[in-house]
């Protein structure tokens, strides 16, 4: 026998011994271990399939009466000099702020939202003259005010106008604790999603299993509120004759929860 034949014989012999050892180990392994190995392989997604399950969505509508009114109150003035325009605005906005705090608005609920000072040019023509341009300075400051006593909104707006405010707008109703509304809606929406999943599983002849995943949609809300805060120039000249009507209505929030459950 040649050296090559001897080497080939030894290689084949070693290979047969290794195969025999592996088969013996597999034969003596417990059926439970073999089953676990198979399940592990199968659960790893051998064919890329997700486990059987049910996905449902629950939606809840939460309604609440607003307890905070937010609006902007401002002063704007034009003058031939920047100093004059700015002085008038600063003085008047100070009177408005004092009126609001005297009326029960906390200082923390009064915040300067915007301020401007800009140069404006105006053109006009007189008989026998060419167009002429005159410059003015326009200054303005706007406050963002939170009123927590809704019964005093009309009174405070009228008071602000009496103190010299000439811009009122952006009325918005909300609740001080929005998270509380979201928690209520989340709990109810989750219950709706689970009840729907349980009913669907039962109608399919199965049983609802464990929770696999869940997600919450971004809560949305809208106001069912009305307010009349528009004044004519005549009314601004005579604030005692103004009439402000407010209907806060209610705050409506929609909360959506999506949940996936295993199907047994």
C-alpha positions as CSV (number, residue, x, y, z in Angstrom):
1,X,0.0,0.0,0.0
2,X,1.4,3.4,-1.0
3,X,1.7,6.3,1.4
4,X,-1.2,8.1,-0.4
5,X,-3.5,5.2,0.1
6,X,-2.5,5.0,3.8
7,X,-3.2,8.7,4.3
8,X,-6.6,8.4,2.6
9,X,-7.5,5.4,4.8
10,X,-6.7,7.3,8.0
11,X,-8.7,10.3,6.9
12,X,-11.8,8.1,6.1
13,X,-11.4,6.4,9.4
14,X,-11.3,9.6,11.4
15,X,-14.3,11.0,9.5
16,X,-16.4,7.9,10.3
17,X,-15.5,8.1,14.0
18,X,-16.6,11.8,14.2
19,X,-19.9,11.0,12.4
20,X,-20.6,8.1,14.8
21,X,-19.9,10.2,17.9
22,X,-22.3,12.9,16.7
23,X,-25.1,10.4,16.0
24,X,-24.6,8.8,19.4
25,X,-24.9,12.2,21.2
26,X,-28.1,13.0,19.3
27,X,-29.6,9.6,20.0
28,X,-29.0,9.9,23.7
29,X,-30.2,13.5,23.9
30,X,-33.6,13.8,25.6
31,X,-36.7,14.4,23.4
32,X,-37.3,17.6,25.3
33,X,-34.0,19.0,24.3
34,X,-34.5,18.1,20.7
35,X,-37.9,19.7,20.8
36,X,-36.6,22.9,22.3
37,X,-33.9,23.0,19.7
38,X,-36.5,22.7,17.0
39,X,-38.8,25.3,18.6
40,X,-35.9,27.7,18.9
41,X,-35.1,27.3,15.3
42,X,-38.7,27.7,14.3
43,X,-39.3,30.7,16.5
44,X,-36.3,32.4,15.1
45,X,-38.4,33.0,12.0
46,X,-37.0,30.3,9.6
47,X,-39.6,31.3,7.1
48,X,-39.9,35.0,8.2
49,X,-43.4,34.6,9.5
50,X,-44.8,36.5,12.5
51,X,-46.7,34.6,15.2
52,X,-50.5,34.6,14.9
53,X,-52.2,37.6,16.5
54,X,-54.9,40.2,16.6
55,X,-54.5,43.9,16.3
56,X,-57.2,46.3,17.3
57,X,-57.6,50.1,17.8
58,X,-59.5,51.8,20.5
59,X,-60.6,55.4,20.4
60,X,-62.0,57.5,23.2
61,X,-63.4,61.0,23.2
62,X,-62.9,63.0,26.4
63,X,-65.0,66.1,27.0
64,X,-64.2,68.8,29.5
65,X,-65.2,72.4,30.3
66,X,-62.2,74.8,29.7
67,X,-60.8,76.4,32.9
68,X,-58.3,78.7,31.3
69,X,-58.7,81.4,28.6
70,X,-55.6,82.6,26.7
71,X,-55.7,85.7,24.6
72,X,-53.4,88.5,23.3
73,X,-53.7,92.1,24.4
74,X,-51.5,94.7,22.8
75,X,-50.8,98.3,22.2
76,X,-49.5,99.8,18.9
77,X,-48.8,103.4,18.1
78,X,-47.3,105.5,15.3
79,X,-45.4,108.8,15.9
80,X,-42.9,111.0,14.0
81,X,-40.1,109.8,16.2
82,X,-39.1,106.4,17.5
83,X,-38.8,107.8,21.0
84,X,-42.3,109.1,21.0
85,X,-43.9,105.9,19.7
86,X,-41.9,103.7,22.0
87,X,-42.7,105.9,25.1
88,X,-46.4,105.8,24.4
89,X,-46.4,102.0,24.0
90,X,-44.3,101.4,27.1
91,X,-46.5,103.7,29.2
92,X,-49.8,102.3,28.0
93,X,-48.8,98.6,28.2
94,X,-47.8,99.3,31.8
95,X,-51.2,100.6,32.6
96,X,-52.8,97.5,30.9
97,X,-50.6,95.2,33.0
98,X,-51.5,96.9,36.2
99,X,-55.2,96.8,35.3
100,X,-54.9,93.0,34.7
101,X,-53.1,92.3,38.0
102,X,-55.5,94.5,39.9
103,X,-58.3,92.4,38.3
104,X,-57.0,89.2,39.6
105,X,-54.6,87.9,36.9
106,X,-51.4,86.5,38.4
107,X,-48.1,88.2,37.2
108,X,-46.9,84.7,36.0
109,X,-49.9,84.6,33.6
110,X,-48.9,87.8,31.9
111,X,-46.0,87.4,29.4
112,X,-44.7,89.7,26.6
113,X,-45.2,87.7,23.4
114,X,-43.9,90.2,20.9
115,X,-42.4,93.7,20.5
116,X,-41.6,95.7,17.4
117,X,-40.3,99.2,16.5
118,X,-40.1,99.8,12.8
119,X,-39.8,102.7,10.4
120,X,-42.7,103.4,8.0
121,X,-42.9,105.6,4.9
122,X,-46.2,107.1,3.7
123,X,-46.7,108.8,0.4
124,X,-49.3,111.5,-0.3
125,X,-50.1,114.1,-3.0
126,X,-51.4,117.6,-2.6
127,X,-52.7,119.9,-5.3
128,X,-49.9,121.5,-7.2
129,X,-47.2,119.4,-5.5
130,X,-45.5,116.2,-6.5
131,X,-45.7,113.1,-4.4
132,X,-44.2,113.6,-1.0
133,X,-43.0,110.9,1.5
134,X,-43.3,111.2,5.2
135,X,-41.7,108.8,7.7
136,X,-43.3,107.5,10.8
137,X,-42.1,105.2,13.5
138,X,-44.5,102.4,14.6
139,X,-44.0,100.7,18.0
140,X,-46.0,97.8,19.4
141,X,-46.0,95.3,22.3
142,X,-48.3,92.4,22.7
143,X,-49.0,90.4,25.9
144,X,-50.1,86.8,26.2
145,X,-52.5,86.7,29.0
146,X,-53.9,83.6,30.8
147,X,-57.2,84.2,32.6
148,X,-58.2,81.4,35.0
149,X,-61.6,82.9,36.0
150,X,-63.6,82.6,32.9
151,X,-66.4,84.7,34.3
152,X,-64.1,87.7,34.3
153,X,-62.8,87.5,30.7
154,X,-65.3,90.1,29.3
155,X,-64.6,92.4,32.2
156,X,-60.9,92.2,31.9
157,X,-60.9,92.8,28.1
158,X,-63.1,95.9,28.5
159,X,-60.7,97.1,31.3
160,X,-57.7,96.6,29.0
161,X,-59.3,98.6,26.3
162,X,-60.1,101.3,28.8
163,X,-56.5,101.3,29.8
164,X,-55.4,102.0,26.2
165,X,-55.1,98.5,24.6
166,X,-56.0,98.7,20.9
167,X,-55.3,95.1,19.7
168,X,-57.2,92.1,21.1
169,X,-57.2,88.6,19.6
170,X,-56.1,85.0,19.5
171,X,-58.6,83.9,22.1
172,X,-58.0,80.3,23.0
173,X,-59.6,78.0,25.6
174,X,-57.8,75.2,27.2
175,X,-57.5,73.3,30.5
176,X,-54.7,73.8,33.0
177,X,-54.0,70.1,33.4
178,X,-54.1,68.6,29.8
179,X,-52.2,65.5,30.9
180,X,-55.1,64.5,33.2
181,X,-57.5,64.5,30.2
182,X,-55.0,62.4,28.2
183,X,-54.7,59.8,31.0
184,X,-58.4,59.5,31.2
185,X,-58.7,59.0,27.4
186,X,-55.7,56.6,27.3
187,X,-57.3,54.3,30.0
188,X,-60.6,54.2,28.2
189,X,-59.1,53.8,24.7
190,X,-57.0,50.9,26.0
191,X,-60.1,49.1,27.4
192,X,-61.9,49.6,24.1
193,X,-59.0,48.1,22.2
194,X,-58.8,45.0,24.5
195,X,-62.6,44.4,24.4
196,X,-62.6,44.5,20.7
197,X,-59.6,42.1,20.5
198,X,-61.3,39.6,22.9
199,X,-64.6,39.7,21.0
200,X,-62.8,39.2,17.7
201,X,-60.8,36.3,19.1
202,X,-63.9,34.7,20.4
203,X,-65.8,35.1,17.1
204,X,-62.8,33.3,15.4
205,X,-63.0,30.4,17.8
206,X,-59.7,31.3,19.5
207,X,-58.7,32.8,22.8
208,X,-57.0,36.1,23.4
209,X,-53.4,35.7,24.5
210,X,-50.7,38.0,25.9
211,X,-50.1,41.5,24.9
212,X,-47.5,41.7,22.1
213,X,-47.2,45.4,21.5
214,X,-49.1,48.7,21.8
215,X,-48.9,52.3,20.6
216,X,-50.7,55.5,21.2
217,X,-51.6,58.0,18.6
218,X,-50.9,61.7,19.2
219,X,-53.9,63.1,21.1
220,X,-55.9,65.7,19.2
221,X,-58.3,68.2,20.6
222,X,-60.4,71.0,19.4
223,X,-62.5,73.7,20.9
224,X,-66.2,74.1,20.7
225,X,-66.1,77.7,21.9
226,X,-67.2,81.1,20.6
227,X,-66.2,84.6,21.4
228,X,-66.9,88.1,20.0
229,X,-63.7,90.2,20.5
230,X,-64.0,92.4,17.5
231,X,-64.5,96.1,18.2
232,X,-65.2,99.0,15.8
233,X,-63.3,102.2,16.1
234,X,-66.3,103.9,17.6
235,X,-66.5,101.3,20.3
236,X,-62.7,101.7,21.0
237,X,-63.3,105.4,21.4
238,X,-66.1,104.7,23.9
239,X,-65.1,101.5,25.7
240,X,-68.0,101.8,28.1
241,X,-70.3,101.0,25.2
242,X,-68.5,97.9,24.1
243,X,-70.2,94.5,24.3
244,X,-68.2,91.3,24.6
245,X,-69.9,88.0,24.5
246,X,-68.1,84.8,25.5
247,X,-69.3,81.2,25.1
248,X,-66.5,78.9,26.4
249,X,-68.3,75.7,25.2
250,X,-66.3,72.6,25.9
251,X,-62.9,71.1,25.1
252,X,-63.0,67.8,23.1
253,X,-59.9,65.5,23.0
254,X,-59.6,62.3,20.9
255,X,-57.2,59.6,22.2
256,X,-56.3,56.5,20.1
257,X,-54.5,53.3,21.3
258,X,-53.5,50.4,19.1
259,X,-52.8,47.0,20.7
260,X,-51.6,43.7,19.3
261,X,-52.4,40.4,21.2
262,X,-51.3,36.8,20.6
263,X,-54.0,34.5,19.4
264,X,-54.2,31.1,21.3
